[in-house]
């Protein structure tokens, strides 16, 4: 992932971390986003990248595993050493910034409401189209992309701040539904046909145009404070 300018929430999270003097190798590093048997995934100091660390038996600190940034490649390379890693890391969003609303909430970090619409993983994202159980459909703030998002059912019943993980995104919803219908396992209907799953997923887009750009919704624009003219 290349360099990108940090937004308000990223800067606020990083400032909260650095103000506490935490070590990225310590158990107390607040940027831990996932943990398994002898390994954990953290956000880097700049809160823009994932890092994979391991803990050797008897060690007092976590050490980095120097790997390519692809989460899928982590699973392929380390599934033998860490059997629980492939399934767990599959729940991580490809873009680490989608985790920041949840992390910020846990830290008590707040940013102006207008800024929050950048984060379609946030529980209060205003571009949500429909919610069915632990799935929801959203459109991006430009109105050109759809996405289907998922959250663990247990989280819906708890007090943990919700973070919605994007499972598929694209300019048209039928292709997203087709993709997920082949992948989704329904514990209440484990032998269900793909067409049954497709019909259930399509409920997330009832009455909506196939292509997001054909929707009649307004843009979700971030309202920034206008610059004052220089004198």
C-alpha positions as a printed NumPy array, in Angstrom:
array([[  0.   ,   0.   ,   0.   ],
       [  1.462,   3.329,  -1.041],
       [  1.694,   6.495,   0.974],
       [ -1.483,   8.441,   1.456],
       [ -2.315,  11.567,   3.335],
       [ -3.754,  10.833,   6.76 ],
       [ -7.299,  11.998,   7.371],
       [ -8.701,  13.461,  10.584],
       [ -9.598,  10.172,  12.251],
       [ -6.258,   8.532,  11.427],
       [ -4.365,  11.497,  12.835],
       [ -6.503,  11.477,  15.987],
       [ -5.919,   7.757,  16.592],
       [ -2.167,   8.048,  16.028],
       [ -1.972,  11.043,  18.363],
       [ -3.845,   9.116,  21.07 ],
       [ -1.411,   6.202,  20.726],
       [  1.761,   8.279,  20.73 ],
       [  0.574,  10.315,  23.693],
       [  0.556,   7.161,  25.829],
       [  4.072,   6.047,  24.839],
       [  3.02 ,   2.503,  23.89 ],
       [  5.515,   0.054,  22.379],
       [  4.486,  -1.717,  19.194],
       [  6.09 ,  -4.938,  20.501],
       [  4.335,  -4.948,  23.881],
       [  1.199,  -6.804,  24.906],
       [ -0.361,  -3.429,  25.586],
       [ -0.049,  -2.058,  22.029],
       [ -3.547,  -0.602,  21.448],
       [ -3.481,  -1.239,  17.711],
       [ -4.09 ,  -5.001,  17.945],
       [ -6.931,  -5.891,  15.574],
       [ -6.77 ,  -9.693,  15.576],
       [ -5.033, -12.372,  17.64 ],
       [ -4.51 , -16.117,  17.399],
       [ -2.37 , -18.882,  18.817],
       [  1.106, -17.349,  18.944],
       [  0.406, -14.589,  16.419],
       [ -1.431, -11.297,  16.147],
       [ -2.267,  -8.665,  13.543],
       [ -1.741,  -5.041,  14.467],
       [ -2.034,  -1.669,  12.843],
       [  1.297,   0.021,  12.252],
       [  2.312,   3.148,  14.146],
       [  0.834,   5.334,  11.387],
       [ -2.452,   3.337,  11.532],
       [ -2.304,   2.835,   7.757],
       [ -0.957,  -0.715,   7.415],
       [ -1.384,  -4.188,   8.824],
       [  1.585,  -5.875,  10.481],
       [  1.811,  -9.542,  11.432],
       [  3.7  , -10.424,  14.612],
       [  4.515, -13.669,  16.42 ],
       [  5.345, -14.509,  20.006],
       [  7.903, -17.221,  20.586],
       [  7.414, -19.437,  23.621],
       [  8.956, -17.791,  26.666],
       [  9.51 , -14.455,  24.901],
       [  8.438, -11.219,  26.556],
       [  7.872,  -9.225,  23.364],
       [  6.2  ,  -9.644,  20.006],
       [  8.455,  -9.775,  16.963],
       [  7.578,  -8.839,  13.363],
       [  7.126, -11.314,  10.549],
       [  8.457,  -9.658,   7.409],
       [  5.962, -10.573,   4.718],
       [  4.336,  -8.974,   1.659],
       [  1.315,  -6.791,   2.514],
       [ -1.191,  -9.277,   1.022],
       [ -3.291, -10.876,   3.77 ],
       [ -4.104, -13.765,   1.431],
       [ -0.395, -14.453,   1.079],
       [ -0.008, -14.566,   4.861],
       [ -2.628, -17.289,   4.993],
       [ -0.994, -19.269,   2.18 ],
       [  2.512, -19.05 ,   3.669],
       [  1.772, -19.489,   7.356],
       [ -1.267, -21.76 ,   7.461],
       [  0.98 , -24.676,   8.403],
       [  2.672, -22.845,  11.269],
       [ -0.479, -21.1  ,  12.495],
       [ -3.51 , -23.278,  11.625],
       [ -6.004, -20.759,  12.972],
       [ -4.585, -17.856,  10.937],
       [ -6.174, -18.371,   7.46 ],
       [ -9.773, -18.354,   8.672],
       [ -9.318, -15.52 ,  11.126],
       [ -7.49 , -13.109,   8.805],
       [-10.174, -13.622,   6.159],
       [-12.433, -11.403,   8.295],
       [-10.114,  -8.404,   7.988],
       [-11.066,  -5.69 ,   5.494],
       [ -8.529,  -5.167,   2.715],
       [ -8.284,  -1.488,   3.662],
       [ -7.11 ,  -1.03 ,   7.29 ],
       [ -8.768,   2.399,   7.44 ],
       [-12.138,   0.634,   7.667],
       [-11.19 ,  -0.414,  11.209],
       [-10.567,   3.126,  12.428],
       [-14.149,   4.011,  13.431],
       [-14.204,   1.05 ,  15.821],
       [-10.699,   1.738,  17.143],
       [-11.452,   5.422,  17.519],
       [-14.646,   4.66 ,  19.455],
       [-12.735,   2.389,  21.84 ],
       [-10.223,   5.179,  22.451],
       [-12.891,   7.813,  22.92 ],
       [-11.618,   9.627,  19.831],
       [-14.203,  11.72 ,  18.034],
       [-14.068,  13.555,  14.733],
       [-16.644,  15.899,  13.199],
       [-19.749,  14.038,  12.022],
       [-19.228,  15.211,   8.454],
       [-15.9  ,  13.378,   8.38 ],
       [-17.414,  10.067,   9.463],
       [-19.214,   9.515,   6.174],
       [-15.846,   8.628,   4.694],
       [-15.985,   5.358,   6.619],
       [-18.619,   3.031,   5.216],
       [-17.662,   0.416,   7.795],
       [-18.964,   2.636,  10.609],
       [-22.247,   1.61 ,  12.275],
       [-23.758,   5.043,  11.625],
       [-22.635,   5.369,   7.995],
       [-25.465,   7.266,   6.273],
       [-25.156,   5.371,   2.972],
       [-26.681,   2.132,   4.316],
       [-29.373,   0.865,   1.945],
       [-30.758,  -2.176,   3.772],
       [-29.938,  -4.469,   6.687],
       [-30.98 ,  -8.127,   6.846],
       [-29.761,  -9.962,   9.941],
       [-25.992,  -9.576,  10.116],
       [-25.687,  -8.399,   6.5  ],
       [-26.198,  -4.947,   5.077],
       [-25.921,  -3.216,   1.708],
       [-24.344,   0.207,   1.284],
       [-23.365,   2.578,  -1.474],
       [-20.273,   4.712,  -1.406],
       [-20.465,   8.436,  -0.866],
       [-20.247,   9.177,  -4.619],
       [-23.129,   6.834,  -5.434],
       [-21.055,   4.793,  -7.914],
       [-20.263,   1.672,  -5.882],
       [-22.355,  -0.885,  -4.017],
       [-21.048,  -3.152,  -1.262],
       [-22.316,  -6.026,   0.849],
       [-21.041,  -5.984,   4.416],
       [-21.084,  -8.492,   7.252],
       [-20.721,  -8.459,  11.016],
       [-20.455, -11.41 ,  13.395],
       [-23.943, -12.197,  14.759],
       [-22.626, -12.211,  18.336],
       [-21.496,  -8.588,  17.95 ],
       [-25.049,  -7.476,  17.2  ],
       [-26.116,  -8.622,  20.671],
       [-23.185,  -7.109,  22.565],
       [-21.935,  -3.713,  23.615],
       [-18.859,  -3.8  ,  21.353],
       [-18.803,  -0.932,  18.811],
       [-19.886,  -2.401,  15.491],
       [-17.508,  -2.658,  12.583],
       [-18.967,  -3.843,   9.283],
       [-16.586,  -5.86 ,   7.088],
       [-16.942,  -5.435,   3.332],
       [-17.381,  -8.833,   1.673],
       [-17.796,  -7.647,  -1.911],
       [-18.014,  -4.315,  -3.704],
       [-18.528,  -3.159,  -7.25 ],
       [-20.538,  -0.911,  -9.584],
       [-23.498,  -3.332,  -9.949],
       [-25.223,  -5.437,  -7.303],
       [-26.162,  -8.61 ,  -9.274],
       [-22.504,  -9.583,  -9.636],
       [-21.955,  -9.069,  -5.89 ],
       [-24.944, -11.25 ,  -5.062],
       [-23.802, -13.964,  -7.492],
       [-20.327, -13.977,  -5.973],
       [-21.504, -14.204,  -2.378],
       [-24.219, -16.768,  -3.104],
       [-21.467, -19.196,  -4.092],
       [-19.431, -18.458,  -0.973],
       [-21.894, -17.864,   1.863],
       [-22.589, -20.724,   4.256],
       [-26.018, -20.508,   5.866],
       [-26.012, -22.483,   9.161],
       [-29.823, -22.567,   9.13 ],
       [-29.868, -23.99 ,   5.618],
       [-26.498, -25.688,   5.076],
       [-27.692, -27.641,   2.052],
       [-29.402, -24.673,   0.459],
       [-29.   , -24.195,  -3.258],
       [-27.092, -21.245,  -4.667],
       [-30.317, -19.825,  -6.079],
       [-31.919, -19.799,  -2.632],
       [-28.943, -17.964,  -1.193],
       [-28.938, -15.571,  -4.12 ],
       [-32.602, -14.728,  -3.546],
       [-31.925, -14.036,   0.133],
       [-28.967, -11.791,  -0.656],
       [-30.909,  -9.944,  -3.355],
       [-33.285,  -8.715,  -0.641],
       [-30.518,  -6.296,   0.33 ],
       [-31.108,  -4.498,  -2.975],
       [-34.9  ,  -4.682,  -3.327],
       [-36.161,  -1.826,  -5.51 ],
       [-32.681,  -0.505,  -6.287],
       [-31.191,  -0.1  ,  -9.773],
       [-28.721,  -2.755, -10.859],
       [-25.963,  -0.18 , -11.294],
       [-25.258,   2.161,  -8.419],
       [-24.614,   5.09 , -10.729],
       [-28.227,   4.864, -11.946],
       [-29.566,   5.594,  -8.459],
       [-31.344,   8.865,  -7.73 ],
       [-29.672,   9.44 ,  -4.366],
       [-27.765,  12.611,  -3.537],
       [-24.017,  12.621,  -2.993],
       [-22.828,  12.128,   0.572],
       [-20.495,  15.058,   0.519],
       [-18.041,  15.844,   3.282],
       [-18.672,  19.406,   4.334],
       [-15.343,  20.973,   5.165],
       [-14.884,  24.377,   6.694],
       [-14.251,  26.851,   3.85 ],
       [-10.822,  28.396,   3.665],
       [-10.574,  32.025,   4.616],
       [ -9.109,  34.336,   2.03 ],
       [ -5.579,  35.489,   2.642],
       [ -5.157,  39.166,   3.273]])
